[in-house]
Amino acid sequence: MLVFALILGELFKRLKLPTLIGHLLAGVIVGSSFFNIIELSESFEIVVDLAMFFVMFYAGLQLRPEQIRKAGKNSVILSLLSFTIPLLLVSSATYLLGFPLITSLLVGLILAITAIPVSAVVLMEFGLLKSRLGTTVITAGIIDDILSLIVFAIIIQLSVNGITEINYGETVFSIVKIAAFLGGIFLLDFLVKKVMEELPNRFDSFSRYLGTKEAGFGLLLISAFGLSWLAEAVGLHFIIGTFFAGLIIYKEVIGKENFDRVNSVFSAITFGLFSPIFFAFIGTKFNPNQSLSFCRYF
C-alpha cells in the first residue's frame, strides 16, 4: 500500500495536483474494488489510528493557541452552519423515505461530521494551515467533532431508552467534562506563558538536562499520548487531544533547537509514512457498486 501510495503521490505532484489524490487512488487500486492485492484486517486499523495521531500532532505543532482563539467567532458560525444544515436536511430526507427516526438521525450525523485529519493534510499541503482560512477551518472541524459526539450520545440514548426518556443529566455531565477539558488546555497554555514571563532566565528547555536527545523526544510523545487519553476519557475523540498537545508545544517552551528537530522528525514521519497510509486506507474503503447503488437510491 505504501509503495503504491508514494509512487502515485509523486506522479500527481509532478502533474501539479495534490499528492493525497494519488494516495487515495493507490488505496482504490490495491483494495477490493479493483485488484484486491491486499487484505486488510482489523489490526490494521491500529496503524490507521497511529497515522491520525501523527497527522494531528504535526498539525498542532504548526499552530499557536492564540491563532485558534482569534478564529473562534468565525469558526463557531462556520461549524454551526456546516453541522446543523446537513444534519437536519439529510435526517429529514431519510425520514421521509421511510426510515425510522433513529436511523435517519444517524445517517444525518454521518454526513454532517468533518474529517479533521483530512482537512489538516489538505491545508498543510497547500500551505494554508497557518492562514486565517486554515485556522478557521481546523477550529470549526474540532467544534464539529465535539458537537457530533454529543449528538451521537443522544442518539444512543434514544435507541436504548426511547424518545421520551433521554437522560438529560448524563448529557449535561458529558458537556461539562468536555468543556472542562478544553478549558484546562487553554489554562495550561496561560500558566506556561505566565511562568515564562516571570522566570525568563530559569525557564529553559527540559531536554538539556537529559542525558540523551531521544529521551526528550519520547517525553513529548508521552505528553501527546496523555492528552489523547484524557480526551478519550471525557468522551472526545483522541485526535482532539493529540492536536491540542501539539498546539501547546512551541519554541518558547522546549527551545528553538529542540522544536526544529521535533518538527522535522514529525514532518518526515507524517508525510513520508503515515499520511500516505492513512489516505490509501480511505481509498480501500471505496466500492463503486455500493456507491452507485447509494446514489441511485437517493
N, C-alpha and C positions, 0 to 999 in steps of 0.2 A: 504493500500500500504506500509506504514511504517513498519507494523508488519511483512509482508511477506519479505520485503527487509532486515530487521535486522536479521530475522531467517535464511534466505538463505545466507546472508553475513557472519554470524557466521559459518554456515556449511562449506562454501567454504574456510574460513580462517583456519578451523580445517583440511581441506584437503590440506592445503598449496597452495591454489590457491587464486588469487586476489578476494577480497570481492566485488569489483564492478561487477564482473561477476554474483555473487549472486543477487546483486541489479537489474541488467538488467533482469535476469531471472525472478525475482519477478514481474517486470512490464509486462513481456510477459505472465506470468501465470494469473495475475489478470486482464489483458487487454482484449480487444475484440477478440484477436486471439484465446484464449483458453476458460477460464471460465467466462469471462465478469462479474467479480464480481463488479467492479467499473465503473462508467460512468463519464468521465472527461468533465468538462465544460470549456468554455473559461476563466472563472475567475480563474481556477486552474493554468493557465499559469503565473499569478501573483506570486504564490508560487514558480514556477519554476524559474522565474526571480530573486526572493529573494534568492533562493538556489544558483544560479550562482553568485550573489553578494557576498555571504558569502564565497563561494569556492575561488573566485578570490581574495578577500580581504585577506583571510588567506594565500593564495599562495604568495601574495605580501609581507606579514609580514615576510615570511621565507627568503626573499632575500634582497640584498642590491643593490643600484643603480650602484655601481662600478662593480658588477658581470654582470649586464646587459650590461654595456659599454664594458667590456672585451670580451663578447660573440658577440659583434657587427659584426665583419667581417665574422666570420663563420656563424652567423645567417642570414646575408643578402644573402650569397651564397646559404645556405640551403633553405631559403624562396623563392628565385627566382626560384630555380630548382623545389621545391615541389609545387609551384603555377603555373608557366608557362607551365610546361610539361603536367600535367593533363588538364589544361585549353585548350591548343592547340590540344592535341590528342583527347580528348573527344568531343570538339566542332567540329573538323574536321570529326570525325566518325559519329556524329549525323547529320551533314550537308549532308554527303554522303548518309545517309539513307533516305534522302528526307525531312528532317525537315527544316523550314525556318531558316534564319541566326540568328534572334533574339533568337528563341527557342534554337538553337544549342549553342549559346554563354551562355545562361542562364544555360543549363544543364552542360556545361563545368565548369562554375563558381561554381555551387553547389558542384561538385565533387572535386574542387580544394581548397575549403575552409578547414582550420584547425579548429577543435573544441577545443579551448583553455581550457575551463573548464575540458574537458575530459582528455586532456594531463596533466593538472595540478594535477588532482586527481591521475592519474596513477603514475606520477613521485613521488608524496608525499607518496603514499602507498608503493612504493619500496625504499623510502629513497634516491631518485636520484635528487630531486628538486634543492638542493644546489650544486650539482656536475656540472662540466663543461658541461656534456651532458644535464643536466636538464635546465640550464640557456640558453644554445644554442637553445634547442627545444622550450622553452617558448618564448624567444625573436623572434625566427623565426615565431612562431604562431601569435604573435602580428603584425609582419610585414605582414604576410599573410592576417590577418584580415583587415589591412589598405588597402592593395592592392585590396582585394576583394570588399571593399566598393567603392573604386574609379572606378573599372571596372563595378560594379553594377550601379553606377551613369551614366556611359557612355552608358550602355545597355538600361537604362530607357530613356535617351535622344534619342537613336536610335529608340526605339519603338514609341516615341511620334513625333519626328521631322523628322525621316527618316535618312538614312545613310549619305546623303550628307549635312546635316545641324546639325552637332554637335556643341554645344556651348562651344568652347574651353575656353572662358573667365570664364565661370562658373566652368568648370572642374579645371582650374588652381587656381581659387579662393578657391575651396574646398581643394585642395592640400596644399595651403598656410595656411589655417586655421588649418589643421591637423598638419602641420609642426610647426606652432606657439604653438599649444597646447603641443606637445611633447617637444619642446624646453623650454617652460615655466616650465614643470615638472622638468627637469634637472637643469634649472636655479634656481628654488626654492630650490632644494636639495643643490646646490652650495652655495647659500646665507645662508642657515641654518648652513652649516658647517663653513662658514666664521664667523658667529656670535658666534658659539660655540668656535672657536679658539681665538677670540678676547676678549670674555667675559666669560671665563670658570667658574668664580665664581658666575656670576649673572644669567647665562642661566641655569635654572633649570626646573624641571617638573612643568607645569602649574597646574596640578591637585592637588598639595599640598596646593594651595591657595583656593581650592574649598571646600565647606562645606561637600559634600558627594562624595564618591568614584564613585557612579553611574553617577554623572554629568560628570566626566572625560571620562568615557566610552561612554556616549552619545555624547560628543563633537567629539570624534574620529569617531563615526558613521556619525555625521553631516558632517565632513570633507570628508569622503568617499562618502557620497551621493552627496556632492557639486561637487567633481571632476568627479563623474559618470555623473552628469547632464551636466557639461561642455563638457565632451567627446561626449555626445549625441548632444549638441548644435553645435559642429563643424563638425558633420557628422560621428563620430565614434560610435561603439557600446559601451554601458555604462560599460561593463565589463573591457574595456581597462582602463577607468578612475578609476574604482574600484581597479584594480591591481596596478596601479601607486600610488593610495592613500595608500595602504598597503606598497608599496615599500619605500616611503619616511618617514614612521613612524617607527623609530627604537629606540633602547635602549637609545642612547645618547640624543634623543630629548625628550622623555617622561619619562625617568628614567627606570632603570632595573626592579625595583619592579612593576611599572605600566605596563611595557611592558610584563613581565612574566604573570601578571594577565590577561591582554587583550589576550595574546597569548593562554593561557589555556582555557579561555572562548570561544574564536573563534574556537579553536580546537574541543572542546566538541560539540558546536553547529553545526559546519561544518560536522564532521564525525559521529555524533550521530543522526542528523536530516536531514540536507539539502542535503548532498551528497547522502545518500540512496534514498531520494525522487527524486532527480534530475535524477539519473540513472534509477530508476524504471519508471519514466515518459518516458524516452527514450525507455525503453523496451515496454511500452504500444503502442508505435507507430509501432511496428513490426507487419507486416501482411504477413504470409507465402505465401498466394495465390498471393498477389501483387508482392512479392519478386521473386517468381518463374516465374511469367509472365514476369517481367522485365529481369531476367536472360535469359529466353528463347528468348526474343525479340532481345537482343543484342548478 
